[in-house]
Amino acid sequence: MPNCPTVLIIEDDEPFRLSLHDAFENAHFHVPDTGSGHGAPQLAGATPPEGVVLESQMGVPRGLRWG
């Protein structure tokens, strides 16, 4: 979506992730999402987000430790 703010969602619970995705998309955000932390750096690099919704109790990579 051109000219829309981007919110990256990182959540391994698929039904919850899809609910979040739909809610942000309905609010006119561009919403890349992933079910694991492994895909997050690539998504964030492709479209730098203005915000991130991150599950902090995920498996590896954990939370904010992407590096």
Protein Blocks (a to p, Z undefined) as FASTA:
>chain_A
ZZiacdddddfblklmmmmmmmmmmnopacdddfbfklmmmmmmmmccfbdcddfkbccd
ehjllZZ
